[in-house]
Amino acid sequence: MQKFTHSDLLEITEQENDLKTFLKQKKEARMYSPKKETISNILNYSKALSVRKSKKLDFIEMILN
């Protein structure tokens, strides 16, 4: 069984706090969002997609364009 001293625990706590601070800064610094044309393409695809239930198959997917 490994034994930890008080100074070991303090060092681990400091490292954890440093890591939390680093990750928080990274998360705030990199806020990505999709391009407007990407969103437009996805919406257009969803409008053109038709999914129908079939008697012989489960579902049939068709692009209506």
N, C-alpha and C positions, 0 to 999 in steps of 0.2 A: 504494500500500500504506500502510495506516494504521499509525502507530507509537505504541506505548504506553510510557509512562514507568513507573518503579517505583511512584510514588504512584498512578497510574491503576489499576494492577493491585491495589494494596492497597485502594483504594476499591471496586473491583468485588468483591473478596473479602469486604469488610465488608457490602456490599449483599446478596450471596448468603447470608451467614450470618444477616443480619437477616430475610431472606425465609424461610429455612428455619425459624428460630425462630418466626416469625409463623404459618407454615403448620402447624407442629407444635402450637402452642397452639390454633389454630382446629380442627384435627382432634380433639384431645382434648376440647375444650369442647363440641363438637356430636356427641354419640353418640345417634343416633335409633334407635328400635326400633318395630316396628309394634304397633298395639293388639291386645289379645287377641281382640277380636271380628273383626278383619281376618284373623288367622290362622285362627280358627274358620270364617269364611266360605270361605276358600280350601280348607281341609280338607274341608268339607261339599260344596263343588263337586266336588272331586276324587273323592269317594265316589259322587256322583250321575252322574258322566260315564262314559259307556260308548263306547269306540272299537272298532269291529269291522271286519275286513277284508271287502271285498265282491268278488264275482266280476266285476261290471261296472264298479264304481267302485273307486278305491284304498281309501279308508276311509270309514266312516259314523260320524259322531259323534252320540250321542243323550244327552239328559238324562233320567234314569230317574224323576225325580219327577213 
